Amino acid sequence: MNSDRNQLKLIEQRKGKKLEMKNQERDRFELLSAFLDGEVTATERKQVLEWLDNDPKAQQLHSRLLKIRHGIQAIPVPETQPTAEISQQVFRKIDRRRWQKVACWGGGAIAAVFVGAVSGILPGAYSPLPRLAQSPEVETAAEPLMLAINQPAVEIPKAAVSVPEKSVQSFPESKNSRFDN
């Protein structure tokens, strides 16, 4: 048990040392960067110069930062256009898009009117114009109307009468019936 605890403590100490080293490296990087930008105090300047004289890692980091700085300064700067010209280009593009929308909606409206006009002019079985309902006229021969008052026109058969063979047996009602109120 003690050996496990000791191992855990050693691991935690190593992690703590690694974290300290990372923090120190980050602080060195920031201080070297500030040194190159001319943003350090006199004491910080002395410390950075001491690092550069004695520490090869600091010298390597310093040379990398100098290369990056020179590379950034060597990037060509694009020519700038006057703001009036840029704003005119932006507004022209906005106006062009506005007219495109108007043309699109206007063309759609004109097409809808055209379709409506053509469908109203052309007659057909599927015309959208309202029509009154008409029933076909069928010619019928005039027959005299016959009324059956005392005798039916068609003979009506008599209904068969069925007699039950056995009647259902009923039980006598008791006084304690569930259905008594």
C-alpha positions as CSV (number, residue, x, y, z in Angstrom):
1,M,0.0,0.0,0.0
2,N,2.8,2.4,0.9
3,S,4.6,1.7,-2.3
4,D,1.5,2.6,-4.3
5,R,1.0,5.8,-2.4
6,N,4.7,6.7,-2.9
7,Q,4.4,6.0,-6.6
8,L,1.3,8.3,-6.9
9,K,3.1,11.0,-5.0
10,L,6.1,10.7,-7.4
11,I,3.8,10.9,-10.4
12,E,2.0,14.0,-9.0
13,Q,5.4,15.6,-8.4
14,R,6.6,14.9,-11.9
15,K,3.3,16.4,-13.3
16,G,3.9,19.5,-11.1
17,K,7.5,19.8,-12.4
18,K,6.4,19.5,-16.0
19,L,3.7,22.1,-15.5
20,E,6.3,24.4,-13.9
21,M,8.6,23.9,-16.8
22,K,5.8,24.6,-19.3
23,N,5.0,27.8,-17.4
24,Q,8.6,28.8,-17.4
25,E,8.9,28.2,-21.1
26,R,5.8,30.2,-21.8
27,D,7.1,33.0,-19.6
28,R,10.5,32.9,-21.4
29,F,8.8,33.0,-24.8
30,E,6.6,36.0,-23.8
31,L,9.6,37.8,-22.4
32,L,11.7,37.2,-25.5
33,S,8.9,38.3,-27.7
34,A,8.5,41.5,-25.6
35,F,12.3,42.0,-25.8
36,L,12.2,41.9,-29.6
37,D,9.3,44.4,-29.6
38,G,11.2,46.7,-27.2
39,E,8.5,46.4,-24.5
40,V,10.7,45.2,-21.5
41,T,12.0,47.0,-18.5
42,A,15.7,47.4,-17.7
43,T,15.8,44.4,-15.3
44,E,13.9,42.2,-17.8
45,R,16.3,43.3,-20.6
46,K,19.3,42.3,-18.4
47,Q,17.7,38.9,-17.7
48,V,17.0,38.2,-21.5
49,L,20.6,39.2,-22.4
50,E,21.9,36.8,-19.7
51,W,19.7,34.0,-21.2
52,L,21.0,34.7,-24.7
53,D,24.6,34.6,-23.5
54,N,24.3,31.4,-21.5
55,D,21.2,29.3,-22.6
56,P,21.2,27.5,-26.0
57,K,17.4,27.0,-25.9
58,A,16.9,30.7,-25.4
59,Q,19.3,31.4,-28.2
60,Q,17.4,29.0,-30.5
61,L,14.0,30.5,-29.5
62,H,15.4,34.0,-30.1
63,S,16.6,33.1,-33.6
64,R,13.2,31.5,-34.5
65,L,11.4,34.6,-33.3
66,L,13.7,36.8,-35.4
67,K,13.1,34.7,-38.5
68,I,9.3,35.0,-38.0
69,R,9.6,38.7,-37.5
70,H,11.7,39.2,-40.7
71,G,9.3,36.9,-42.6
72,I,6.3,38.9,-41.5
73,Q,8.0,42.2,-42.4
74,A,8.9,40.8,-45.9
75,I,5.3,40.1,-46.8
76,P,4.2,42.6,-49.4
77,V,1.4,44.9,-48.4
78,P,-1.4,45.1,-51.0
79,E,-2.3,48.5,-52.4
80,T,-5.3,50.1,-50.9
81,Q,-8.1,51.5,-52.9
82,P,-9.8,54.7,-51.9
83,T,-12.8,54.2,-49.7
84,A,-15.1,56.2,-52.1
85,E,-14.3,53.7,-54.9
86,I,-15.0,50.7,-52.6
87,S,-18.3,52.1,-51.4
88,Q,-19.4,52.9,-55.0
89,Q,-18.7,49.2,-55.9
90,V,-20.6,47.9,-53.0
91,F,-23.7,50.1,-53.7
92,R,-23.6,49.1,-57.4
93,K,-23.6,45.5,-56.5
94,I,-26.6,46.1,-54.1
95,D,-28.5,47.9,-56.8
96,R,-27.8,45.1,-59.3
97,R,-29.1,42.5,-56.9
98,R,-32.2,44.6,-56.2
99,W,-33.0,44.9,-59.9
100,Q,-32.4,41.1,-60.4
101,K,-35.1,40.5,-57.7
102,V,-37.5,42.9,-59.3
103,A,-37.0,41.4,-62.7
104,C,-37.5,37.9,-61.3
105,W,-40.7,38.7,-59.5
106,G,-42.0,40.9,-62.4
107,G,-41.3,38.1,-64.9
108,G,-43.2,35.7,-62.8
109,A,-46.2,38.0,-62.5
110,I,-46.2,38.6,-66.2
111,A,-46.1,34.9,-66.9
112,A,-49.0,34.3,-64.4
113,V,-51.1,37.0,-66.1
114,F,-50.4,35.4,-69.5
115,V,-51.4,31.9,-68.4
116,G,-54.5,33.3,-66.9
117,A,-55.5,35.2,-70.0
118,V,-54.8,32.2,-72.3
119,S,-56.8,29.9,-70.1
120,G,-59.7,32.3,-70.1
121,I,-59.8,32.7,-73.9
122,L,-59.5,29.0,-74.9
123,P,-62.7,27.1,-74.4
124,G,-62.5,23.5,-73.3
125,A,-64.1,20.8,-71.2
126,Y,-61.9,21.9,-68.3
127,S,-62.7,25.6,-68.5
128,P,-62.4,27.4,-65.1
129,L,-65.4,29.6,-66.0
130,P,-68.5,28.9,-63.9
131,R,-71.3,26.9,-65.5
132,L,-74.8,26.1,-64.4
133,A,-75.7,22.5,-63.8
134,Q,-77.9,21.0,-66.5
135,S,-79.6,17.7,-66.5
136,P,-80.1,15.8,-69.8
137,E,-83.6,15.8,-71.2
138,V,-85.0,12.4,-71.7
139,E,-88.1,11.9,-73.8
140,T,-90.6,9.6,-72.1
141,A,-93.7,8.2,-73.6
142,A,-96.8,9.4,-71.8
143,E,-98.3,6.5,-69.9
144,P,-101.4,6.8,-67.8
145,L,-100.9,6.8,-64.1
146,M,-102.5,3.8,-62.3
147,L,-103.3,3.9,-58.6
148,A,-104.0,0.7,-56.7
149,I,-106.5,1.6,-54.0
150,N,-108.3,-1.6,-52.9
151,Q,-106.0,-4.2,-54.6
152,P,-102.3,-4.0,-54.8
153,A,-100.7,-3.9,-58.3
154,V,-98.3,-6.7,-57.3
155,E,-99.3,-9.7,-55.1
156,I,-97.8,-9.5,-51.6
157,P,-97.0,-12.9,-50.1
158,K,-98.1,-13.7,-46.6
159,A,-95.5,-14.0,-43.9
160,A,-94.9,-17.4,-42.5
161,V,-95.8,-17.8,-38.8
162,S,-93.4,-19.8,-36.7
163,V,-94.4,-21.6,-33.6
164,P,-91.7,-22.3,-31.0
165,E,-91.3,-26.0,-30.2
166,K,-90.3,-25.5,-26.6
167,S,-90.7,-22.5,-24.6
168,V,-88.0,-21.2,-22.4
169,Q,-88.4,-22.3,-18.8
170,S,-88.6,-19.5,-16.3
171,F,-87.4,-19.6,-12.8
172,P,-89.5,-18.3,-10.0
173,E,-88.5,-15.0,-8.7
174,S,-87.0,-14.8,-5.2
175,K,-87.5,-12.1,-2.8
176,N,-83.7,-11.5,-2.5
177,S,-83.2,-10.9,-6.2
178,R,-80.5,-8.5,-7.3
179,F,-82.9,-6.8,-9.5
180,D,-85.5,-5.9,-6.9
181,N,-85.6,-2.3,-5.9
